Each structure stands twice: as C-alpha cells, then as structure tokens.
Amino acid sequence: MLTERESDTVVVVPTYNNAGTLSDVLHGILEYIPDVIVVNDGSTDSTSEVLGGFGDSVTVIAHERNMGKGNALKTGLKAAKEKGWRYAITIDSDGQHFPSDIPLFLDEIRKTPDALLVGARDIAADNMPGKNTFANRFSNFWYRLETGNALTDTQSGFRLYPLRKTDFSGWWYTGKYEFELEAIVFASWNGTVVRNIPVKVHYQPPEERISHFRPFRDFSRISVLNTLLVLVCLLWIWPRNFFRSLSRKNIASFYRKHIANATDSNLKITAAVMLGVFMGIVPIWGYQMIAAAAIAHMLKLNKVITLVASNVSIPPMIPFILYGSYYTGCRILGRPVILLPGEISLENTVRVLEQYVVGSFVFAAVCALAAGAVSGLLLFIFRRRR
C-alpha cells in the first residue's frame, strides 16, 4: 500500500541514447514509485524498444528530434503538473544515480513541504569527470552570488521539484544543461526553499560512459545565462528584496545595530555611505555591489551600510543617474547636451559614451559628497552622546 507521500509523487526521466542503462534505471525506480514519466528526447538508438518492453508501467512522451535536456525536463514536469502530481522526482537515465535513494527525498519533503530538493553527489567519487567537478564549483559560485543561498551541488539531475510552486511554461527557462541551474535560481527568487540532501553516485569508467555534455559550448551557454541572471539581480531582485525589507521593524533593527549601537565612529559610517553611493553610480553595471563590498572590506568599513547605500541605483533612479552622468560629462568636456537626429553616427555614439563615462565618475563623486554631508550631519545630531 502506498504512503500519502508516494501517492502524490511521480518520477520524470529524461533520456537520450542511453538504452544500455535505461532499463535498469526504470526497474529500480518502479521498486519505490509506481508512476513514471519518461521523455524520449529524440533518441536514435534502441531506446524506443527498451521503453516498449515496459508496456503501461511507464508513461512515454517522445520528442521527434533531440531538443536538449532542459526541454525534455520541461516537457516531463509540465505533463506531471497537468496530471495533478504535487511532486516530481527527476533522475538521469545514464545509471549514475541510485533509485534506492528515492526514499531519502520522500523523507526529507515531510520536513520541508514544497521545498525543492537537490541531491548532493560526492564530488570526490571514483571516475568523477574533471569537467563535471569544475562545472559544479563554477555553478555553485554563481548560484550563491545570485541568490545568497549556498549549495554544495547545483548541477545534480537527481532532484525533487514542488510542482504546485513551479511554472515551467514560461519563455525564460532555457532548453539545455543550464536549465537545472536556472530552475533553482528562479525557485529561490520566488521564495521556495532550495536544499541539498546527500545521495550516492556512480560513474562508469571513461571508456564505457555515454555523455552528452559539451564542455566548451555548454560552459559558454552557462556563462551567458549567469551574466543575464546577475543583471536581473542588479536591476530587479536585489532592489526588490531591499524594498521588501523596509518595514518599520527592520529599519529600527538596522538603525540600532549598524548606527545607534555600532562601535564605528561617525566618520567611518559616513565614509561607508559615501563609498556605497559612489559605487552605486559608477558605470560597472552588474558588479557595483560586489566591488562596493570588496572595497569596504579592504578599507575596513561597514559592508552592510555600504551595500545598502549602493542601492541608490535602483530601477526608479536609473534614468536620473544616467542623465545626471551624461549631463555632467557634457559640461566637463564642453560638448552639447543633445544631439540632433541627423548627427547620429558611430563617431558621435563614441563621443556620447565618453561623455557618460567621464561624467559618471564626477557625478558619482558629487552625489557621494552630498550623501556624506547629509549622513554626517544626521549622525552628529543623533549620536552626539557617543
């Protein structure tokens, strides 16, 4: 008899030319979960014959051509959600995962319902490909930067997705290997708990392994994706989270901890505010907060105050910052503020960029001095006793 947790869980298996291991994987899954969806992603080997041998024991969805692991996962997860399943466990068909670990996911989801669980593999396992180890560490770094959440394995395909809290029908989700990183980033941004649980892993010797991972092309795609995700963080996620934190209680707590009861002098707090405002305006889009935190660390300034002040470049302020920087550059270089339509050319475009870059540093310095003057005055008034 099935437990309640097993009855609302389906297993989704994306497969492409893994006929040699697929049968064992499916037999292993069926020992624990009776509901399985296999997405045959345009396989050209004997995968169809293997699946035919399972009859009605598994649901098969076939892509006419190979569309990539991400698209295969989206197809399977969308189908599972449409059929009313609450959870979907995904597992690779190459035999690296152990279906005997499925009960671990079922036990863990009882502790944190509707969480997204990622099986954490032993990176030091025998025959673990070197490119996989590097790719995982690379992915872990970007995931932590983009979400603030640290995971030890962000690329494992052995996962449990909470289908009620996830929508894979949007245009944004990518179709290749990078889908699995993107999925957990978006889940974290949407407030879903994303956690690792330890799982076993087995890698066949190199001469027997079938891998569809293309290091150069897939690393390039992941790098482009992470660049876009960092920009989304800069322009939307970090400002959104900042404004969400602006409750009266949080503001009072921040003031008590980092200003009223801080051991830093008024001068150091003022310097942290000035550094944050300056770094929030200078034209290093996507890396402003990272650079601000690094410089604050080197100067032994309060990093929290610096990062809060660097949020001056929130979306509503960006048009004013861009225009202020450009206008300042025009005045410094003695050039006209507005170009007529007939004057648009490559040469003038370069001139405009030059005006903006030069002006942004001066405009950032002026704004930092103004912010320093105001914050210094307020600190003098409210922290006179100290």
Secondary structure as GFF3:
##gff-version 3
##sequence-region A 1 386
A	DSSP	alpha_helix	4	7	.	.	.	ID=ss1
A	DSSP	beta_strand	9	15	.	.	.	ID=ss2
A	DSSP	alpha_helix	19	30	.	.	.	ID=ss3
A	DSSP	beta_strand	36	41	.	.	.	ID=ss4
A	DSSP	alpha_helix	47	52	.	.	.	ID=ss5
A	DSSP	three_ten_helix	55	57	.	.	.	ID=ss6
A	DSSP	beta_strand	59	63	.	.	.	ID=ss7
A	DSSP	alpha_helix	69	82	.	.	.	ID=ss8
A	DSSP	beta_strand	87	90	.	.	.	ID=ss9
A	DSSP	three_ten_helix	99	101	.	.	.	ID=ss10
A	DSSP	alpha_helix	102	111	.	.	.	ID=ss11
A	DSSP	beta_strand	116	120	.	.	.	ID=ss12
A	DSSP	alpha_helix	130	147	.	.	.	ID=ss13
A	DSSP	beta_strand	159	162	.	.	.	ID=ss14
A	DSSP	three_ten_helix	163	165	.	.	.	ID=ss15
A	DSSP	alpha_helix	179	189	.	.	.	ID=ss16
A	DSSP	beta_strand	194	198	.	.	.	ID=ss17
A	DSSP	alpha_helix	215	232	.	.	.	ID=ss18
A	DSSP	pi_helix	233	237	.	.	.	ID=ss19
A	DSSP	alpha_helix	238	244	.	.	.	ID=ss20
A	DSSP	alpha_helix	248	255	.	.	.	ID=ss21
A	DSSP	pi_helix	256	260	.	.	.	ID=ss22
A	DSSP	alpha_helix	266	281	.	.	.	ID=ss23
A	DSSP	alpha_helix	288	298	.	.	.	ID=ss24
A	DSSP	alpha_helix	303	310	.	.	.	ID=ss25
A	DSSP	three_ten_helix	311	313	.	.	.	ID=ss26
A	DSSP	three_ten_helix	315	317	.	.	.	ID=ss27
A	DSSP	alpha_helix	318	333	.	.	.	ID=ss28
A	DSSP	three_ten_helix	341	343	.	.	.	ID=ss29
A	DSSP	alpha_helix	346	382	.	.	.	ID=ss30
###
